[in-house]
Each structure stands twice: as C-alpha cells, then as structure tokens.
Amino acid sequence: MSPAYGSSASTATPAHRLDVTTLKGVGPSMAERLQRLRIQTVQDLLFHLPSRYQDRTRITPIGALRPGDEVVVEGEVQGSEVKFGRRRMLLTHISDGSGGLTLRFFHFNSAQQQSLSPGTRLRCFGEVRSGVTSLEMVHPEFRRLAPGAAGSEAVVEEHLTPIYPTTEGLQMPGLRKLIDQALTLLQEGALALPDLIPTALLPSGMGRLRESLLSLHRPTPDIALSQLSEGGHPAQQRLAFEELLAHQLSLRLLRQRQRLHVAPALRAPGPLVAQLQARLPFALTGAQQRVLDEIRADLQQPTPMQRLVQGDVGCGKTIVAALAALQAVESGLQAAVMAPTELLAEQHYQSLRGWLEPLGLKVAWLTGRLTAKARREMLAAIESGTAVVAVGTHALFQQEATFRALGLVIVDEQHRFGVHQRLALREKGVQADGSHPHQLIMTATPIPRTLAMTAYADLDLSVIDELPPGRTPVETVAISDERRDEVVQRVAAACAEGRQAYWVCTLIEESESLQCQAAEESVVQLRQQLPQLRIGLIHGRMKGAQKEQAMNAFKQGELELLVATTVIEVGVDVPNASLMIIENAERLGLAQLHQLRGRVGRGSTKSSCVLMYHPPISQQARERLGVLRESNDGFVIARKDLELRGPGEVLGTRQTGMLQLRIADLQRDQALLAPVGVAAQRLLQEYPQQVTLLLERWLGERQRYGDV
C-alpha cells in the first residue's frame, strides 16, 4: 500500500492540501467559479470526473454514418451556398468518396464562408442528424487540413475526449487544461494521492487509485463508451467503492460516538402501559409487538436509542410510538412527537390525546398557528412538566420551547426535516448531567434494504411488515380523464351506499396557489354534477381552523365527498372512506401516489383508488401507474420508485450531507454494498489511521452533518 499522507517516504505535496490557485491560470475569479463546482484543492479537481465521453480517436467513413452518432469525419468540400429561410444559413457539402454530408451553420461570416471553398479538405466533429436531402451536422467543430495531410493518421486523438460538468463562466477547454495540469503533476510524482485501502480489502479487478483516475480522465480508445456511460468500468467501480466506504465509515463512527453518550435507562413498562393496551379496541399485530419489544429493550439501556421504524401506510406505527412515549412517562420523563405538517401533527395529537388523557395524562399541542395565550399556556405546561407529551411541528424546537425532562424524541417522516431541525430538538433533551434523550424515527415511506443499509447505517432498523387484520387491499385502476363522467358516477354510487370518498387535485408542477385554484374549481364542478352530495374542500392556503373544520366534518360523516390537494397525503384516518380519486395521477411519484391511496382501505369495506390521467402520458408515467395497479406492497413500490427516481428523491430532497454522492450511484452500485460493509469493519479494526484520511478525502466539512 502507498504511504499515507504526511509520510516521510514521499516529498510530493499531498493533493488535498494543494490549493487550486497554485495552478497556472487560476486567479480569484476562476477560483470562485471552481468553488461553484465544489473544487477548492487539486484533489477536488482530480475527483471531478467526466459526465460522458466523445470518441475522436478514429475517422468514420461518411457512408457508415447513422443519425445520433458523434464522430470525426474527413471530406472534401464539394460546394457551399447561403440559404434564406426563417434564418440565414450556410450549407457546405462535403464528400469522402463513400458518401456525402451537409454541414449547416447559422452563425458565420464572409471569411469563414471563403475558407470553405470547393476542393478544401476538412476534418469535422459533431453529431449526425437526419437532414432534408442527406445526413448533416449542425455547427460541427472543424479544421482545414493541409494538402496531403488528409487521412495520413488513422488516430485523431490518443484518448477518448472527456466532457466534464461545468458552470457559468468556465468553458470546457479551460477546465480540461486545469485537469491536465493536475494529471501531469500526478504522473510526474509531484503530487501525493495515496491508496488508503489495503489491496486485500478491494474486490477483485480493482486497481490502484492513481491508475484509476488516469484511466477515467484519459481513457484509451479500446475502452467501450457504453461501459463508461453505464458506470461499469473497473476504474469507475474502484472510485465508487472508495466513496461508499467513506460514507459507511462516517456512519459507523457516528454510531460509535452516539454510544459514548449517556441516556436515562427507562424502567420496564408498568401499569400505565398495561392500562392503555387493555383499553385498545384491537390487539397489536405480531409485527407491532416485535418492534415494540425492540424499542423497549433499547429504552432500558443507558445509551441513547437511535432506531428507525419503517412501516407501510396503515400498519399502526402511531400506537407503537404512543406505547414508547408512555414508557418514558412512567420513568418520570417527557416525550416529544414532531411531524412535518400541521395536518399530520394534529392527527398524532388527537390520537395521543384519545389514548393518554383517559389515563390522567396531559398532552400539549404546539404549532405556529396557536393564539398567543394558548401558546403561552402550552409552553408553560411543557416547561413545568405538567404536559408529559408534547406534539407539534418545527415549533417544538424553537428557542422558547423548554422541556422539564425530555427523555424521548419521536420524529415522524424524518426525511422531510432539515438536519439542523432534527438536531435542535434532540439538543433540547440534553440534561445538566450530559445525558441525551432516546430517539425514535418513523417513516411510512418504505426504504429498500440496500438504501437503508447505506443511508441509515448509524440507526437500528425495525420494520412493521404486517397490516392489522381486516384491512383489505385497495383495488386500483387507471382511467383516462376522457372518462371523467364515469368516475363522477362511481363517486355518486359509493356515497349512495353510505360510504365516503376523496377527490384529490394535483398540479404538482405548478405553484401551490394554482393547486388550490384547481381544487376550488373542481368543487364548483362536482357540486353541479352531484347536487345530492355534501362536498367539502381542503387545501394548503386555507387557515388552520378552516382545514380542521373541514376535516372534522368529513370524519364525523357530515360530508360525503372531500375535495383536497395533496395536503391529505399523510395523517388522515377516516375508516368509512372507501374511494380515492386522484386527478392528473401521472404527475405524481410512486411514493406519493401510494401514500394518497393509503388514505382509503382503513376499514373492513372493500376500497378502490382511481388514478385518472390526462393522455398522452410518458412511458415512465405508464410504468408508475402499472406498478400501483399490480401491487399494494409499499416495499415493492419503494424498490420500483428507487429504480425510476434514484435514491436522492426517494429519501427526500432535504436529506443533507449523507447522500451527496459524487461518483457512486446507490442503484447502480448495489453489488458493492456488501464488500463495502466488510471493508469498513476491517478498516476500523486494523487500519484506524486510514479511516480519518478517507473521511477527509471524501466528506471533508460535510462530516459535521452526521451528528443527528
């Protein structure tokens, strides 16, 4: 293995310590542009890999060209002409004996026109397109060849041409020159970029870091473009392995640090827990009991619980959270339950009040829309400890909220919160003796195991993989909005049988105000078509009290049809609702559609979901709707969602720090995750000095986000 940073065996400058401004041509303005690409050091420059490649290493006969090819051709100018259509253009016709090609220029001057005179030989590079009378290239790169030089060299460039991600004010040729400088320093030995992973820990076929980087910045012509574009080349896999390993190590170290913290060891469940379970009108499922046992075992330890509970919509996570909160209360501590939206927070508040207040326990409610007086009362109850459980949105972690003794933090749909928000709530529970609260994270967004292993390696994982008895799968159909009248009649029939229905309006690509407008217009139209029904409306622009009133009226059966935007995606539980209509379903992702569908089928009555789409729809949208028709299993849907959208979207756009992968791709590189786990364990045990260097190389300042 190469020496580590700082080793006296090498006089080369460590790449991570060499500022990019030391390179020729990098002044303050260039440094600022590079900073936008997260490039500050020469090492950053080396790890700024091409997004794709062009093959300029060989000349292709014009007769062999196909539309879509990006190629180098040589030919003799047969003639040029200026044409006037909607735009003035110069058309130059070239031939190499095997076929003819038209070069089309929209931006040209007289000097350029004269340089393309008949008999001139050209070497051109560009994308081949279908033209009116022949194949053509629009604005190709070209240069004139000296007489006798044409065809003298079969190889035009020595390497495939890299195309790098760039930014405004930074042109591709300039970026290539900077990377060439860095590569030259590396090849000449002036730059130290050591291998930090022992060869024995690398999967077979993976080489040294230096050679891998050189291969990717200057790939030889024998490397298939298809292999590079798919990320399957051993050099790409070598870098992906190291990046995934650094992320895995950061999470394992985070887990170790968390275990150094002290937490209050809670008592075993007592009489209050027994009373609540006895009062429930249902028995816990086997999966709920298993997960609850795992949580209880964690809570009795003197180190903070860090557990993620995954469960499909309707699996009963809230009662598990309530029983965990009760264990904290029985130990003389408080619990806080934080949800991302007022609607979801209020649903939790109503559920917890219903379960805990009959036991003589006060539940506080804290959101941004409370009156000043009510807010003061709630804050006082939380601070004095009169309220043993506090439920709310991000208002819970604001400075004025002070807990007497916070022992358990429960965060629902945690990926919707920013890192600092979650950290702020947990910090409120740190006691004078330095003890930290236990933390329970819940999500109704099933996360495929491969993704959970990587994104949440610092957490213990529990899965509620069983629905309560009596729950029936929701029958799902996809229907064109040309059949809207049939759908309206279906709503009328369901409501005539005493059932209730949701009608969800989605304009996900537009503003919230347009979504609300669409919902308001739908209400007017549906009231005209269904005058016999009591129809309510709920959307994001309504005041909290109005939303609450509409939701309560629907729950109480005073409304038969509720028209809503996607604000009802989570947290709404009306067992009598058995029909869900989703307009413009093609605009939503799989996870969101599954969440919306989960609002029905919560009782024993057979329930249906109609995905109404506006044709024509894309192939991907067709696939999404097909997956929902075929499956009610959230984990099957999540796996497909990961394939279609990628890990960043599945986890949520606000997931900061942990999964900002530069090279690796969790979907593509799943096969690397198992060997990464083995390598992480051995590095921590046998090569601890390399771990810090790997984290510094790949995460840098982002390591600070880990402590949540």
Buried (B, 14 or more C-beta within 10 A) or exposed (E): BBEBBEEEEBEBBBBBEBEBBEBEEBEEEBBEBBEEBEBBBBBBBBBBBBEBBBBBBEBBBBEEBEEEBBBBBBBBBBEBEEEEEEEEBBBBBBBBEEBBBBBBBEEBEEEBBEBBEEEBBBBBBBBBBEBEEEBBBBEBEBEEBEEEEBEEEEEBBEBBBBBBEBEEEBEEEBBBEBBEBBBEBBEEEEBBBBBBBBEEBBBEEBBBBBEBBBBBBBBEBEBEBEEBEEBEBBBBBBBBBBBBBBBBBBBBBBBEEBEEBEBBEBEEBEEBBEEBBEEEEEEBBEBBBBBBEBBBEBBBBEBBBBBBBBBBBBBBBBBBBBBBBBBBBBBBBBBBBBBBBBBBBBBBBBBBBEBBEEBEBBBBBBBEBBEEEEBEBBBEBBBEBEBBBBBBBBBBBBEEBEBBBBBBBBBBBBBBBBBEBBBBBBEBBEBEEEBBBBBBBBBBBBBBBBBBBBBBBBBBBBBBBBBBEEBBEBEBBBBEBEEBEEBBEBBBEBBEEEBBBBBBBBBEEEEBEEBBBBBBEBBEEBBEBBEEBBBBBBBBBBEBEEBBBBBEBBBEEEBBBBBBBBBBBBBBBBBBBBBBBBBBBBBBBBBBBBBBBBBBBBBEBEBBBBBBBEEEBEEEBBEBBEBBEEBBBBBBBBBBBBBBBBBEBBBBEEBBBBBEBEBBBBBBBBEBBEBBBEBBBBBBEEBEEBBBBBBBBBBBEBBEBBEB
